[in-house]
Structures are given as structure tokens and as C-alpha cells.
């Protein structure tokens, strides 16, 4: 009888605990819904639901580059096509690199190392972290990123003006700046073509990163019919060119949405998709953290520019990118030439932060915990950024240790789509190895 009473008591305690946990979860869900509805520009949770990758009509797009399945499929191949690397500065790099060299799916479509390397790199590792300088290259021949690239995931939601300084694109923040296209940054003369930033940037990007498409190459690599299907109305002289490649790449990139993140599932009704800690972190995000003040789009990005005084990516002396590097450190001001825009950088998406341990345009933080701590203390680290330029939104938050831990959980796990490699092709029509095709990469990737 005594043992029976003990078992009954234990059962009651378990029942009460379960009921209490259920109540806590339900209350958290209710409170979080209320907060998000309050903060949503539309007053609804649905504002933050990202479009599915295959729902082309629902994805934000450039009217001059409407999305089609044929265009998206072609872009998905060309993004990783090492065969387009036919204008290297050193013959050792011929057809050995691709866009995917610096936007690695396993690394959440970011460089696997702190500073991305296109041509001139050698090796790959697991997710690009082991790519190093090829011994046959001198520094001036390297195609090396002098700034940490913005994540291309969810780029559709901030594609009107791209790069950290928003310099590409003729609409959005640049709609009234046509008089300076090409003035402070020669490449931005391309804005006169009238495309959104993503399409415009990729035209220039193919040139900068030494890739070229021609009719002969399209025939050789097996893409001619795919170009015909994707661009039946494009003049033949442009159909197999970098212009068409740019439009296809942009179409593909717009489909890279992180719809399988726990927060996305929760928004669509799966209340068990996030842990209690992640839900509390989401509440901090929309409340005391004021994160959504700047990260305003459904993807928690924005075509807005702020100075928060982080350090630049200028302390890696083994690779050089020339005088343009210094201009990149000026942010929006490097494009507009305005003093008021100096050191202001675009608001990035907060989805899929886990893939690599590098954050901000200068990769100056190596963990999400460090990022949260930086915003909580709000003490600028870059002495070259005048205090007058620092955003008024960047101010001490005074979060408790528990709230910081909860916020980290939301950013680290709630916004992480662990399935983004699904968005990359399994093979290319050309049969080429990708994302790199140098001898060491081939061995490490298992493609020889």
C-alpha cells in the first residue's frame, strides 16, 4: 500500500508537471503571437512567412526578369558551373572556379573561410573552409573578397539594391540617384539598364569573377537548348551571353528561401517546431532587443543602411584586392559620396547564421553569442567610424544573461533551415566537378 501511494504521488506530480509545461508552452505561443501581430507591418503573422522556393508567383522578382521554371533551373546549374571560368588571370585557374566557390551550400551559401577565394584558390575541405592560395599565383592575380559577402539566402526580399552599400539597382533606395550612377563607382553605370540590384550586380559580378558565356561554350557544355527554353524572346546575340547568365543566376537566387527553419514552421501552425527557449528568444527579438526595428523584411533583412562601428576585413595581408577595398570600407558612402552615408552598411538577413563562424561585413565576430553581446553593450569597435555616424538605434539594451541566451537560441536554432543544401543541384549538365574543379578540390569533393 505504501509503494502504491508513492507511485500515485509520483504520477500526480508528473501529471501536474506536464500540465504546467503544456500551459507554459501554450502561454508562450499566445504571447509570442500577440507580440508578432503587434509588430507586423500588416498586423498578421503571415507577413513573416517566406515564399516556397517553387512558388515562383509568390517570390519577389524584377518585372524585367520574370521568374520561370526554365530560367531558375538554368541558373541553378550556371551558379556552380566551373566551365564558365575561361578568363582567368593565371592559366592554372582555367575552368576551376564558380559562383559556388564563395557561396557554398553546406556553409549556408557563404564562404566556408573568413575571406572567400574564387580564382587563385586551391582545395575545398568539407564546406570550403580549407581553400587556400594556389602556389602558382601572386597576390595581384587572386580573386579574393575584400569584404564578407551578404548571405544570398532570402536575397529576393532585399534584391532591389544589393551589396553592403546598396550600389546596384535602379529602383528602391537608388531610384532618385541616377545622376551618380558610375560617378563614384564606375560599375554602377550598369544601373542605367533599369534592372533590380540582383540582376545588375550579377552582370558585373561575372566580369569581376572572371566568368564568361559564349554560344560556342554553351554548345560545348550542353546548355544551348536550356538557354533557348529560358530566353526564347531574348535576341540571339544576347541569349548565350553574360546578360542571359546574369538573369538566370538572379532567378535561381530568388528561389533560395529558408522555409524549413523552425520559426517558419511555427508561423505556419506547428507550435512544437520551436523550443520554449527559442520562443522566449523570439519575444526578446521583437521586444527588448529591438531587432525588428532594423531587420524589417519577412526575411529579417532590409534595404536600409546603418553604421554600427564594426571592424573591416582589412587585416588579412596574404591576399589583396586593390584600391577598391578601401572604398568598400566606406559602406553606402563609397557609392553615394555623401558624408551622411559614410560607414553605413546594409541590413543582412538573420536566417542561417550557423553555417560559418563569421559575422558582419568585416567578419569581426566569430559567434552568435559575440554578436548579441556586441548589440547589447553597443560600444563601437572601429575607431575610424565617427561617433556622429553611429545609428541612434545602436544603443545599450541591458539584457539579462537569460534573455541574451534566449535570443541566441532563437537566432541560432529558430532561424536555421538545416536543409538548404536541397537547393543546390546534384550534378551539372556539363558533367563538370563543382563548386571547384582544381585537382585538390576534386579529390576532396570526391569528383575525379
Secondary structure, DSSP 4 states (H G I P E B T S, - for coil): -HHHHHHHHHHHHHHHHHHHHHHHHHHHHHHHHHHHHHHSTTSSGGGGPPPPTT-GGGS---GGG---HHHHHHHHHHTT-GGG----SSGGGTT---GGGTSBGGGTSB-SSSS-B-TTEE--TTTSTT-EE-TT--GGG--B-SSPPPP-TTGGGG-SSBSTT--B-SSGGGTT-GGGTTTSSGGGGGGGG---HHHHHHHHHHHHTT----HHHHHHHT-HHHHHHH-TTS-HHHHTSHHHHHHHHHHHHHT---TTSHHHHHHTT-TTSS-HHHHHHHHHHHTTT-GGGT--STTS-EEEEE---PPPS---TTS---THHHHHTTBTHHHH--GGGTTBEEEPP-S---SSS-BTTTT-B-SHHHHHHHHHHT----TTS-GGGS-TT-------HHHHHHHHHIIIIIT--TTGGGGS-SS-TT----S--SHHHHHHHT--
